[in-house]
Amino acid sequence: MPRLLDLSVRSLLDEIAAEGPTPAGGALAALTGACAAGLLEMAARSSPDWELRGAAVAQAQMLRERLTELAPLNDEVYEQALAALGLPEEVDRGARRDLIGASLDRAAAFPLAIAEAASNVAELAALVSEDCDPSVRADATAAAMLALGATRAAAHLVEINLGVLERDERLLRATRLAADAAAASARTLATAR
C-alpha cells in the first residue's frame, strides 16, 4: 500500500475499499479526528474578534498534527499484530503467546492515543462553538460530531485489541474518553441551537 498520507482523497477512498487489512478503522478514526481539528482551526481563524482565537488555532493545529501522525503508525502496529496472530501453531507455544500478547498490547496503545486526541478535539469544539463567529458555528458543531465518531471508533478498537481484559485500565480510559467526547458534543449541539 502506498504511504497513507501521500494519497489523494480519491486514492485513499480506493485503498479503503480495496481488499486487505489496511488502511483500517484506527487510521481512519485518526484521519477523521484530524479533519475535525482542521475544521476547528478554520472556525477559530474565521473569528477575528474572539480573544482566544490564537490559542484555539494552536490547540487545533497541534491535535490535527498529532492525529495525522497517528494514522499510519496505527496501521503499522495493526499489521504487526495480524502477522503475530497468523504465526503457525508449530511456533513455540510460549513464544507465540508472548509475541501475540505484545503485538495486541501495542495495537491497543495507538487507538487509545487516537481516542484521547479525538476526545480533546471534541472538547475544543465545545469551546470554539461557544465563542466563534456565528458564520462558522455549524462547522464547529460538525467538528464535534466528527470527533465524537473518531473517539468512539478508536475506543471500540481498544476494546477489540485487548480482548476480554475487562478490568484493563486502558479499556476503562477509552470508555471514559468516549463518554467525555459525547458530553462535549452534546454541549456543542446545545450552543448551535
C-alpha positions as CSV (number, residue, x, y, z in Angstrom):
1,M,0.0,0.0,0.0
2,P,1.3,3.5,-0.8
3,R,2.0,5.8,2.1
4,L,-1.4,6.7,3.6
5,L,-0.7,10.4,4.0
6,D,0.6,10.8,0.4
7,L,-2.6,9.6,-1.2
8,S,-5.2,11.9,-2.9
9,V,-8.6,11.7,-1.4
10,R,-9.8,9.6,-4.3
11,S,-6.9,7.2,-4.0
12,L,-7.4,7.0,-0.2
13,L,-11.1,6.0,-0.8
14,D,-10.0,3.4,-3.3
15,E,-7.5,2.0,-0.8
16,I,-10.1,1.9,1.9
17,A,-12.4,-0.1,-0.4
18,A,-9.7,-2.5,-1.6
19,E,-9.3,-6.0,-0.3
20,G,-6.7,-6.0,2.5
21,P,-6.4,-5.2,6.2
22,T,-5.2,-1.6,5.9
23,P,-6.0,1.2,5.9
24,A,-8.1,0.1,8.9
25,G,-10.5,1.7,11.3
26,G,-7.9,3.1,13.6
27,A,-6.1,5.1,10.9
28,L,-9.5,6.3,9.6
29,A,-10.6,7.3,13.1
30,A,-7.3,9.3,13.3
31,L,-7.9,11.0,10.0
32,T,-11.5,11.8,10.9
33,G,-10.3,13.4,14.1
34,A,-7.6,15.3,12.2
35,C,-10.3,16.6,9.8
36,A,-12.4,17.7,12.8
37,A,-9.4,19.5,14.2
38,G,-8.9,21.2,10.8
39,L,-12.5,22.4,10.9
40,L,-11.9,23.9,14.3
41,E,-8.7,25.6,13.1
42,M,-10.7,27.2,10.3
43,A,-13.5,28.2,12.6
44,A,-11.1,29.9,15.0
45,R,-9.2,31.6,12.2
46,S,-12.5,32.9,10.9
47,S,-13.4,34.5,14.2
48,P,-11.1,37.6,14.3
49,D,-12.9,39.2,17.2
50,W,-12.5,36.2,19.5
51,E,-9.9,36.8,22.2
52,L,-9.0,33.1,22.5
53,R,-8.6,32.7,18.7
54,G,-4.8,32.2,18.7
55,A,-4.9,29.6,21.5
56,A,-7.7,27.7,19.8
57,V,-5.9,27.8,16.5
58,A,-2.7,26.5,18.1
59,Q,-4.5,23.7,20.0
60,A,-6.5,22.6,16.9
61,Q,-3.3,22.6,14.8
62,M,-1.4,20.5,17.4
63,L,-4.3,18.0,17.6
64,R,-4.6,17.8,13.8
65,E,-0.8,17.1,13.5
66,R,-0.9,14.5,16.3
67,L,-3.9,12.6,14.8
68,T,-2.3,12.8,11.3
69,E,0.9,11.3,12.7
70,L,-1.0,8.5,14.5
71,A,-2.9,7.3,11.4
72,P,-0.1,5.5,9.6
73,L,1.5,4.3,12.8
74,N,-1.8,2.7,13.8
75,D,-1.8,0.7,10.6
76,E,1.8,-0.3,11.1
77,V,1.2,-1.8,14.5
78,Y,-2.1,-3.4,13.4
79,E,-0.3,-5.2,10.5
80,Q,2.3,-6.4,13.0
81,A,-0.5,-7.7,15.3
82,L,-2.1,-9.5,12.3
83,A,1.3,-11.1,11.5
84,A,1.7,-12.3,15.0
85,L,-1.8,-13.7,15.1
86,G,-1.0,-15.5,11.8
87,L,2.0,-17.3,13.2
88,P,1.8,-21.1,12.7
89,E,0.8,-23.3,15.6
90,E,4.2,-25.0,15.3
91,V,6.0,-22.0,16.7
92,D,7.0,-22.4,20.3
93,R,3.7,-22.0,22.2
94,G,5.1,-19.7,24.9
95,A,7.0,-17.5,22.4
96,R,3.9,-17.3,20.2
97,R,1.7,-16.3,23.1
98,D,4.1,-13.7,24.3
99,L,4.5,-12.3,20.8
100,I,0.8,-12.1,20.2
101,G,0.2,-10.5,23.6
102,A,2.9,-7.9,23.0
103,S,1.6,-7.2,19.5
104,L,-2.0,-6.8,20.7
105,D,-0.8,-4.6,23.6
106,R,0.9,-2.2,21.0
107,A,-2.2,-2.4,18.8
108,A,-4.3,-1.2,21.7
109,A,-1.9,1.7,22.5
110,F,-2.4,3.5,19.2
111,P,-6.2,3.5,19.2
112,L,-6.1,4.7,22.8
113,A,-3.9,7.6,21.8
114,I,-6.3,8.3,18.9
115,A,-9.3,8.3,21.2
116,E,-7.5,10.7,23.6
117,A,-6.6,13.2,20.9
118,A,-10.0,12.9,19.2
119,S,-11.8,13.4,22.6
120,N,-9.6,16.5,23.1
121,V,-10.9,17.7,19.6
122,A,-14.5,17.3,20.8
123,E,-13.7,19.3,24.0
124,L,-12.1,22.0,21.9
125,A,-15.1,22.0,19.6
126,A,-17.4,22.8,22.6
127,L,-15.2,25.8,23.5
128,V,-14.9,27.0,19.9
129,S,-18.6,26.7,19.2
130,E,-19.5,28.9,22.2
131,D,-17.5,32.0,21.0
132,C,-16.6,31.6,17.4
133,D,-18.1,33.8,14.7
134,P,-21.7,32.7,14.1
135,S,-21.0,32.1,10.4
136,V,-18.7,29.1,11.3
137,R,-20.6,27.8,14.3
138,A,-22.1,24.9,12.2
139,D,-18.6,23.9,11.2
140,A,-17.5,23.8,14.9
141,T,-20.6,21.6,15.6
142,A,-19.7,19.3,12.7
143,A,-16.2,19.1,14.1
144,A,-17.6,17.9,17.4
145,M,-19.7,15.2,15.7
146,L,-16.7,14.0,13.7
147,A,-14.5,14.0,16.8
148,L,-17.1,12.0,18.7
149,G,-17.3,9.4,15.9
150,A,-13.5,9.2,15.8
151,T,-13.3,8.8,19.6
152,R,-16.0,6.1,19.7
153,A,-14.4,4.2,16.9
154,A,-11.0,4.3,18.5
155,A,-12.3,3.3,21.9
156,H,-14.1,0.3,20.3
157,L,-10.8,-0.8,18.7
158,V,-9.1,-0.6,22.1
159,E,-11.7,-3.0,23.4
160,I,-11.3,-5.4,20.5
161,N,-7.5,-5.3,20.7
162,L,-7.5,-6.0,24.4
163,G,-9.9,-8.9,24.1
164,V,-11.6,-9.9,27.3
165,L,-9.5,-7.9,29.7
166,E,-12.5,-6.1,31.2
167,R,-10.6,-4.5,34.1
168,D,-7.7,-3.3,32.0
169,E,-7.1,0.4,32.8
170,R,-6.7,1.2,29.1
171,L,-10.2,-0.1,28.3
172,L,-11.7,1.9,31.2
173,R,-9.7,5.0,29.9
174,A,-11.1,4.5,26.4
175,T,-14.6,4.2,27.7
176,R,-14.2,7.5,29.7
177,L,-12.8,9.3,26.7
178,A,-15.8,8.3,24.6
179,A,-18.1,9.5,27.3
180,D,-16.2,12.8,27.6
181,A,-16.4,13.3,23.8
182,A,-20.1,12.6,23.9
183,A,-20.6,15.1,26.7
184,A,-18.6,17.7,24.8
185,S,-20.5,17.1,21.6
186,A,-23.8,17.5,23.4
187,R,-22.6,20.9,24.8
188,T,-21.6,21.9,21.3
189,L,-25.0,20.9,19.9
190,A,-26.7,22.9,22.7
191,T,-24.8,26.1,21.6
192,A,-25.8,25.5,17.9
193,R,-29.5,25.9,18.6
